[in-house]
Amino acid sequence: MNDKDQDELARRLRGFGLLGITAMLIIFFGNSLFIPLSGLLVLVWAWISKTPWRDLGFARPRSWLRLIIAAILFGAALKFGMKAIVMPLLGAPPVNQAFHFLANNPSAIPWMLYAIIAGAGFGEEMIFRSWAFERIGKLIGTAPWAKVVTVLFTSAWFGYEHLAFKDCPASSRP
């Protein structure tokens, strides 16, 4: 395939014609099959469509050490705030029953670590924070109101995808 054909393919993948929408549907439905698969499909889409990493929200931090320390501190503060303040105010139980099967079940921990790291840490973030932001931004623009709509839409979509965990019995988890 020559450069002109590659550029045309990239343009069509980034667009909202038949090829672009087909690619979006494949990525979207890959999520329901296997979450890390969609994350990998996003990377393949970005490579073939020549979408810059920056457009997907990737940027090199000024300091990796500061970023890691800030992430750990922010994550711990958020977890504490949710468990100590928000969840009791909303009447949420102290233990998430969907994942209570992990208590005294060390054989389930390797699979859960994989699911959390590959699924949530990679797959979900590639879909909900990276790819969806880029696609919606291309569709409705990057004005401040469009960014608000993008955040609200992707947050609602993310929440909807996790709604099943609310009443999920332990026996149906891996």
N, C-alpha and C positions, 0 to 999 in steps of 0.2 A: 504494500500500500504506500503510495507516494505521500509527500507532505501535504499536498492540496486535499487529497482524500481524507487524510488523518484530521486536518483542520475542519473539514466539512462534517465528519463524524463527531468531533468534539463539539462543534457548534450545535449540532442536532441533539446531542445528549444533554447539553445545558439548556436547551429550549423546552418548549411545552407542546411540541408537535407529537406525532405518533411515537417516535423513538424515545423522546424525552419522557413522556408519560409512561411508556412501557417500562423504561428503566426505573422510574419512580415506583411503579407497582411491584416490580420484582424486588426492589429493596424493601418496600413496605411489607410485602407478604413473606419475605425471608425472615422478618422479625417474628412472625407468628410461628415459623417453623423452628428457628434456632437463633436466638438473639445475637450471638457473636457473628453468625453468617451475615446478617444485615450490616454489621460494622465493617466486615471485610468487603462486602459488596459496595459500600460507600467508598472505601479506599480504591477499589477497582474503578468505580464510576469516576472518581476524582482524577485518577491517572489517565484513563482513556479520554475523558472530556477536557483534560488539561485545565482543570479547576485549580487555581493556586491554593496552597495550604492556608494562607491567610484568609481566603474567602470562607474556609471551613472553620475559622476561629482559632487556628493554630498559630502561635507566635512564640518565639524563643524568649524565655524570661530573662530579665537582666541578671538575676542571681538565682540559681537553682536552690541554694541553701536557704535563702530568705523565703522563697516560694514554698518549700517543703515545711519549714518551721511555721509559716503563717497558715498553711493548709491544716497542719496538725492542730494548732491552737484554735483555729476557727471551727474545725470539725468537732473537737472536744467541747468547745463552748456551745455549739449548736446542739450537740447530743445532750449535754447537761440541761440546756434551756428547754429542749423538747420534753425530756423525761421528767424534769423537776417542776416545770411551770405549765407548759402548753398542754401536754397530755392529761395531767390531773384536772386542769380547768375544763377540758372537753369531756371528761369522764372516761377517758380511754383506760383500758386495763394496763397494769404495769408490765405484763408479758404479752408479746405478740403471739397469739395462738397459732398463726400460720407457720411459725418457725419454732414452736415449742418442742417439736419432735427432735430438735438438736440436743436438748438437755439429756445428759447421760447417754448420748449416742455418738461416740467418737468415730464410728465407721461412716457416718454421714458427713462428717466435717470436710474431707477432701473434695467431695462433689460440691458442697456448698461454697467452699473457697473458690473452686473453679467457676461456679455460677456467678458468684459475686464479682470476681475479678474480670473474667472474660465476658460475662453477660452484662452486669450492671456497670462495671468500671470501663469497659471498652464498648460493647455493643450498644447499650442504651445511650451512652453519651455521644457516640458517633451519630446515632439516629436523631435523638431528641434535641441535642444541643448544637451539633455541627451541621449535619446534612439538612435537617428541617429548617434551621435558621437560614441557611444559604438559599434553599429552594423557595421559601416563602418570601425572603428578601428580594429574590429575582422576580417573583410574581407581583408583589404589591409595592416594592420599593424600599428605600432605607430612610424615609422621613421619620422624625420622632414618633408620630402616631403609628406608622407602620411597624416600627420596632416594638412598640407597646402591644400592638395586635399580635405580632409574632411571638412575643414572650407569653402573652395570655393564652394563645392557641396551643403552643407547644407544651405549656404547663398543664393545661386542661387535658391534652392528649396523653401526656405522661401520667397524670393522675388517673385517667380512665383505664390505661393499660395496667395500673397497679391496683385498681379497685377490687379485682378478684382476690387479692391477698387478704382483704379485710375479714372474710368469713371462710377462708380456705382451711379445710380440716387437715390435720397433720398427716393423715394417711395418704392424702393425694400429693404430697410433696415428695421429691426424690429422696 
